[in-house]
């Protein structure tokens, strides 16, 4: 066993449920926390309690979010031919300011879930995540769900072409007046590591994301990646949520439809010598019906270039 107390970053699995997300300032998670790790051979369990940091660029040092505690049990089941994790997360906000449909109050959210990932025959890879949220959100009953399923195949040739498909679903609120909070909150997933497109326009809440991926390595030092996403709202009367779980646009009548749009992304990486990597990428978002009806709807473009030197 071991323990760690203090300011730290915490991530597990593929970082969809727990991840720091270090790219940009789009909702990263770092913690003031105490963690106990127990390795019992067949199981390895991390038990921890803490508060995430409130990112304020004009305050140093950063302080944890007030009145908000998180308690986690994350267990990896070992000695299996795949990675299999189970988890329970309790979020408790005692500020009494959470605004539900039936009134304000505390947040007492229990998330229970499972995540698995593995490979077969050196050419197939698959994974999946499922999480259910129960408890209270303000004066509302909390009942929300999130899931991801992915499957890929890599051809057994030197340039390693891989084709993958996946679908991500985060439930939305079907009725904004029934006193039941159904919007999945994404737990503490890495919000800026390209799960939902390069432009970071979406998050794991009231979302359906159908994704097609292709990558190839024509040279030992060259890798090319292309992704296509089709985004929909899960529920037409709920909002389009950004990476900070903020409602960006909403049509409470549901008359604007559910089609958010499509995104096409491309990335190239060059590994030069043993110490230098160059990378560049481009993404373009094509707005759908919901975006066009509810406000500005010009296509969005995003570019990046970076160089990383290590020694």
C-alpha positions in Angstrom: 0.0 0.0 0.0 1.0 3.6 -0.3 -0.4 7.1 0.1 -0.1 10.6 -1.4 -1.3 13.8 0.2 -1.2 17.3 -1.3 -1.6 19.0 -4.6 -1.6 16.5 -7.4 -3.1 15.5 -10.8 -5.2 12.4 -10.9 -6.0 10.3 -14.0 -7.2 6.7 -14.6 -7.8 4.5 -17.6 -8.2 6.3 -20.9 -8.9 9.6 -19.1 -12.5 9.8 -20.4 -13.8 9.6 -16.8 -10.8 10.9 -14.8 -8.2 13.0 -16.6 -6.3 16.2 -16.1 -6.6 17.6 -19.6 -3.5 19.8 -19.9 -4.1 21.3 -23.3 -5.2 25.0 -23.0 -7.4 26.3 -20.2 -10.6 24.4 -21.0 -11.4 23.0 -17.6 -8.3 21.1 -16.4 -8.5 19.2 -13.1 -5.8 19.3 -10.5 -6.6 18.4 -6.9 -5.8 19.1 -3.2 -6.4 15.5 -2.2 -5.4 12.6 0.0 -5.1 9.2 -1.8 -4.5 5.7 -0.4 -3.5 2.9 -2.8 -4.0 -0.8 -1.9 -2.6 -3.5 -4.2 -4.1 -6.8 -3.2 -2.8 -8.8 -6.1 -6.0 -9.5 -8.0 -7.3 -5.9 -7.3 -5.6 -2.5 -7.1 -7.7 0.1 -5.4 -7.3 3.8 -5.1 -9.3 5.5 -2.4 -9.2 9.3 -2.3 -10.9 12.4 -1.1 -10.2 16.0 -2.2 -11.2 19.2 -3.8 -10.4 20.3 -7.3 -8.7 23.6 -7.9 -10.6 26.6 -9.1 -8.5 28.1 -12.0 -8.2 31.8 -11.5 -5.5 33.4 -13.6 -5.3 36.5 -11.3 -4.9 34.5 -8.0 -1.7 32.8 -6.8 -1.6 30.2 -5.5 -4.8 28.6 -6.9 -7.3 27.7 -4.2 -9.6 24.6 -4.2 -13.3 25.1 -5.0 -15.2 26.0 -1.8 -17.9 23.8 -0.4 -17.2 20.9 -2.8 -15.8 17.5 -1.8 -15.2 14.5 -4.0 -14.9 10.9 -2.6 -13.7 8.2 -5.0 -13.1 4.4 -5.0 -11.4 3.4 -8.3 -10.5 -0.3 -8.6 -8.6 -2.1 -11.4 -9.3 -5.8 -11.7 -5.9 -7.4 -12.6 -4.7 -10.7 -14.1 -7.2 -10.5 -16.9 -6.5 -10.4 -20.7 -7.8 -6.9 -20.8 -7.9 -3.8 -18.6 -11.1 -3.7 -16.5 -11.9 -1.0 -14.0 -14.8 -0.2 -11.8 -15.4 3.0 -9.9 -17.7 4.9 -7.6 -17.6 8.7 -7.3 -19.5 10.8 -4.7 -19.7 14.6 -5.4 -20.9 16.6 -2.5 -21.5 20.4 -2.8 -22.9 21.8 0.4 -23.2 25.4 -0.8 -26.9 25.1 -1.4 -26.6 27.0 -4.7 -27.3 24.2 -7.2 -30.3 25.4 -9.2 -32.5 22.5 -10.1 -35.9 22.5 -11.8 -37.8 22.2 -8.5 -35.5 24.6 -6.5 -32.0 25.2 -5.3 -30.1 23.0 -2.9 -27.0 20.8 -2.4 -25.5 18.4 -4.9 -25.1 14.8 -3.7 -24.2 12.8 -6.8 -23.2 9.2 -6.9 -21.6 7.9 -10.2 -21.0 4.2 -10.5 -19.4 2.8 -13.6 -17.2 0.3 -15.4 -14.5 0.7 -18.1 -12.7 -1.9 -20.2 -10.2 -2.0 -23.0 -8.3 -4.7 -24.7 -6.8 -6.1 -27.9 -7.1 -9.4 -29.8 -4.9 -11.1 -32.4 -2.7 -7.9 -32.7 -5.1 -6.4 -35.2 -8.3 -5.7 -33.2 -8.8 -3.3 -30.4 -12.0 -2.5 -28.5 -13.1 -0.6 -25.4 -16.2 0.6 -23.6 -17.3 2.8 -20.7 -20.6 3.0 -18.9 -21.5 5.2 -16.0 -24.8 5.9 -14.2 -25.5 8.9 -11.9 -28.0 8.9 -9.1 -28.7 11.2 -6.1 -29.8 14.8 -5.8 -29.1 18.0 -7.8 -30.5 20.9 -5.9 -34.1 20.0 -5.2 -34.2 17.6 -8.2 -33.8 13.8 -8.3 -30.6 13.0 -10.3 -30.8 10.3 -12.9 -28.3 10.5 -15.8 -26.1 8.1 -17.8 -23.0 8.2 -20.0 -21.4 5.6 -22.3 -18.8 5.1 -24.9 -18.1 2.1 -27.2 -15.1 1.9 -29.6 -13.7 -0.7 -32.1 -10.7 -0.5 -34.3 -8.6 -2.7 -36.6 -5.0 -2.3 -37.6 -3.7 -4.0 -40.7 -0.6 -6.2 -40.1 1.7 -4.3 -42.5 4.7 -2.0 -41.9 2.8 1.3 -42.3 0.1 0.3 -39.7 -3.1 1.7 -41.2 -5.8 1.7 -38.5 -9.5 2.3 -39.0 -11.7 2.9 -35.9 -15.3 3.7 -35.1 -16.8 4.8 -31.8 -19.9 6.3 -30.4 -20.2 8.5 -27.2 -23.5 9.2 -25.5 -24.2 11.6 -22.6 -27.8 11.8 -21.5 -29.7 15.0 -21.7 -32.8 16.3 -19.8 -36.0 15.3 -21.6 -38.3 17.6 -19.6 -37.1 20.8 -18.0 -40.0 21.0 -15.7 -40.4 17.5 -14.1 -38.0 17.9 -11.2 -35.7 15.1 -12.6 -32.1 16.2 -13.5 -31.1 14.0 -16.4 -28.0 15.8 -17.8 -24.9 13.7 -17.5 -22.0 15.8 -16.1 -19.0 13.9 -17.6 -17.6 13.1 -14.1 -14.0 14.5 -14.2 -13.0 13.4 -17.7 -10.1 15.0 -19.6 -11.9 17.8 -21.4 -9.2 18.9 -23.9 -7.5 15.7 -25.2 -9.6 15.5 -28.4 -12.3 13.2 -27.3 -15.0 15.3 -28.9 -13.1 16.9 -31.8 -10.1 19.2 -32.0 -12.1 22.4 -31.6 -13.3 21.5 -28.1 -16.8 22.7 -28.8 -18.6 19.9 -27.0 -18.5 17.9 -23.8 -19.9 14.6 -22.5 -23.3 16.0 -21.6 -26.5 15.9 -23.7 -24.4 14.7 -26.6 -24.3 12.0 -29.2 -20.9 11.8 -31.0 -20.5 9.3 -33.9 -16.8 9.2 -34.8 -14.7 7.6 -37.6 -10.9 7.6 -37.2 -8.1 6.7 -39.6 -4.4 6.8 -39.0 -1.4 5.6 -40.9 2.4 5.5 -40.4 4.0 5.5 -43.9 7.4 6.1 -42.5 8.9 5.3 -39.1 9.1 9.0 -38.4 5.8 10.1 -39.9 2.3 9.6 -38.6 -1.0 10.9 -40.2 -4.4 11.0 -38.4 -7.8 12.0 -39.8 -11.1 12.1 -37.7 -14.7 12.7 -38.6 -17.4 13.5 -36.0 -21.1 13.9 -36.3 -22.6 15.6 -33.3 -26.2 15.6 -32.1 -28.0 16.7 -28.9 -29.4 13.8 -27.0 -32.5 15.8 -26.0 -33.8 18.7 -28.0 -35.0 20.7 -25.0 -31.7 20.5 -23.2 -28.6 22.7 -24.0 -25.5 22.5 -26.0 -22.8 22.2 -23.3 -19.2 23.4 -23.7 -16.1 21.9 -22.0 -16.8 23.7 -18.7 -20.2 22.1 -18.6 -21.7 25.5 -19.3 -24.9 25.8 -21.3 -23.9 27.6 -24.5 -27.2 27.5 -26.4 -30.6 26.2 -25.5 -34.0 26.0 -27.1 -36.5 25.0 -24.3 -39.2 24.4 -26.9 -37.1 21.8 -28.7 -38.1 23.3 -32.0 -34.5 23.8 -33.2 -33.9 20.1 -33.7 -31.0 18.1 -32.4 -28.4 18.3 -35.2 -25.3 20.1 -33.9 -23.1 19.6 -37.0 -20.0 17.8 -38.3 -16.3 18.2 -37.7 -13.3 17.1 -39.8 -9.9 17.0 -38.2 -6.4 16.1 -39.4 -3.0 15.9 -37.7 0.5 15.1 -38.9 3.4 14.3 -36.6 7.1 14.0 -37.5 9.6 12.3 -35.0 13.0 13.7 -35.9 16.0 12.1 -34.3 15.4 10.8 -30.8 14.7 14.1 -29.2 12.5 16.3 -31.5 8.9 15.9 -32.5 7.1 18.3 -34.8 3.3 18.3 -35.0 0.6 20.3 -36.8 -3.2 20.0 -37.2 -6.3 21.5 -38.6 -10.0 21.2 -37.7 -13.2 22.6 -39.3 -16.7 22.5 -37.8 -19.7 22.6 -40.1 -22.8 23.8 -38.2 -26.0 21.8 -38.2 -29.6 22.8 -37.9 -29.6 23.5 -34.2 -26.6 25.8 -34.5 -28.0 27.7 -37.5 -31.4 28.3 -35.8 -30.1 29.4 -32.4 -27.5 32.0 -33.3 -24.3 32.7 -35.3 -23.5 29.7 -37.5 -20.4 30.4 -39.6 -18.1 27.4 -39.9 -15.3 27.3 -37.3 -11.7 26.7 -38.0 -8.8 25.7 -35.7 -5.1 25.3 -36.4 -2.1 24.4 -34.3 1.6 23.8 -34.7 4.1 22.7 -32.0 7.6 21.4 -31.5 8.6 19.2 -28.5 12.2 18.7 -27.6 13.1 16.1 -24.9 16.4 14.9 -23.5 
